[in-house]
């Protein structure tokens, strides 16, 4: 847990998915968040504007994420949810924000990689979604003259979600994409491979 800020005027809560498939991403993102809040407080503490950065680690299950979200919502000092990670957890938190009469908090800079429609204007994204990342990556390869590349998906679920987008993006740029099983090394792998999922493309 973060060290308490004795003169904090408010708090932000970061809900973190520490399940086995997400923990590497979550740890890296959490380290960055802690450094950012420490630097902010070092600068603002003397002005009486320190913010308590509260971290709630979960196993990524729906029950654990909901409990963490409820704890943040009922905390009278909490003014925002900040940097919730990974993608499934961030999406679950954003969905919970839509609960009627939930007193939703702003969801700032979540690790939300999927496309997200936010009619409530409560989600403030800091990262492009997977679709935008795919389009950028494929266009960059095409500009460099690459005609063929391999694609490795972090999970079967992600492959099901994004394979059509990858194929369409590749076709639009004249790029032939070969799907590679993450657990097997092909006899003749392409010279360039895109890893989809985990850290950003």
N, C-alpha and C positions, 0 to 999 in steps of 0.2 A: 504493500500500500504506500501511497505517497505521503511524505512527511506533512503534518498539519501546518497550515499557514495561520499563525496566531492572529494576524490582523486582516484576514480575508474578509472581503465585503460580500462575497458570493462564491458559489462553487459551480463547476461543470463536471459532468459525469461521463466517463468513457467506458462503454460496455465492450468487452473484449472476448472473442471466441478463442479459447485455448484448446479446442479439440485437436486430435493428432494431425489431421490434414491441414489445419489452419494455423497451428501454433507458431510456425516459423514466420509467416507473414505478420501475424498478430504481434509477436515479440518485437520484430523490427519496427513496426508502425508505432507500437507503444513506447519504445525507446525514444523515437523521434518526438512523440507527443510530450513525453516527460521533459525532454530537453527544452522544447519550445515553451512549455509553461514555466519551467525554472527560469529561463531567460526573461520571460515576460515579468515574472514576479520580482526578479532581481532588479529590473528597471523600474517597476511600478510600486514596489513595497514602500519605499520612502514617501510616496505620494498618497499612501493609504488606499491603493487600488489593487491590492493583491487578490488573486483568485485561487481558491482551493481546487486542485485537480484531483478528482476522485476516480479511482479505477475499480470496476467490478468485473472480475474474471469469471467466465462461465465455461461450461462444457459444450456450448453451442446448441444445446437442445432447446426446443420451443419453450419448455417449462422454465428453464434456467434464464433464458433471455427475457421472458415475460416478467419473472420475479425481479430481475435486475432493472428492467424498465420501470416497474411499479415503484421500486425503491427510490429511483431518481425522481419520479413524478411527485411522490408524496414528501420529498425532502424540500422544506421551505426555503433552503438556501440555494437550491439548484436552479440555475437560470437557463441552462442549455445542455444538450447531449453533444459531446464533441469527440470526433474521431472514432466512432463505433466501427469495429472491424471483426470478422471478414465480411464478405459480400452477403452471404446468407443471413448472418446476424444483423447486419446493417439494414437489409431489406425487411427482416422481421420487426426490427425496431420502428422503421418507417411505417410499416403496416399497423403496428400497435398505436402509433400516433393518430391513426384515423378512427380509433375507437370513440364512439359518441361520448361526449362529456368527459373526455379523458384529461382535459387540461394539458394538451400537448405542448411539449417543449420544442424549441428550435433544434433541428438535427443538423449540426454543422460539420462539414468535411468528413462525412462517413466514407468508409472504404466500400462504396456502392458501385460495383462494376456493371451491373445489369442496367438495361434501359428502365427509366423510372418516370412515371407521370405524377406530377405533384401539383394537383389543383388547389391544395390547401396552402401552398407556398410556405411550407414549414421545413423543407429539406434544402439545405444549401450545399450543393455538391462542389467538391474541389478537384475531382478527377474525371476525365472522360470515361464514358461507359465502354464496354467491350466493342460495341459496334463501331464507335468512333476510332478506337485504337486499331481495330482490324483494318478499317479503311485507310488509316494513316500508314500502317505498316506495309500493306500491300502496295499502295501508291509509291511509297519510298523505294521499295524493291524494284518496281517497274521503271522508275526514273533512273535507277542504277543499271538498267538493262538486264535484270535477272528474269529468266524465263521459266524457271522451275524451282520449287522449294518444298521442303517437307513440313508437316504440321504435326505437332504432338500436343494432345489435350491433357490437362492435369487430371481430369476425372471423366468417366463415361457420361455423367450428367452434363458436364460442360460441352462435351462433343455433341451430344444430342441437341443442346440448346443453340450451339453456334456453327455447326458444320455447314448449314445452308448459307449462312451469312458469309462464311469463309469462301465457299465455292463461288457464290455470286460476285464477291469482291475480287477474287482471282480472275474470273472470267472477264470481268469488266476491264481489267488491266492487262489481259493477255498472259496471265501467270498461271502455270500449271501447278497445282498443289497435290502433294502425295501425303495421305494420312499415314502416320507411323505409330504403331503401338508403343506406348510408353515403356512397356516391359520387355520389348524385343528390339534387337538391333538388326535392321535390314541388311541384306548382303551387300547392296550397293546404295547406301544412303545418299540423298541429295547433298550438295556442298553446303547448302544453307538450310537451317531448320528454324521454324517459328515455334515457340513454346506458348501455348494458350492457357492462361490460368496461372494462379500463384501471383508472383509479382507482375507488374504491368508489362505489356508487350514492348 
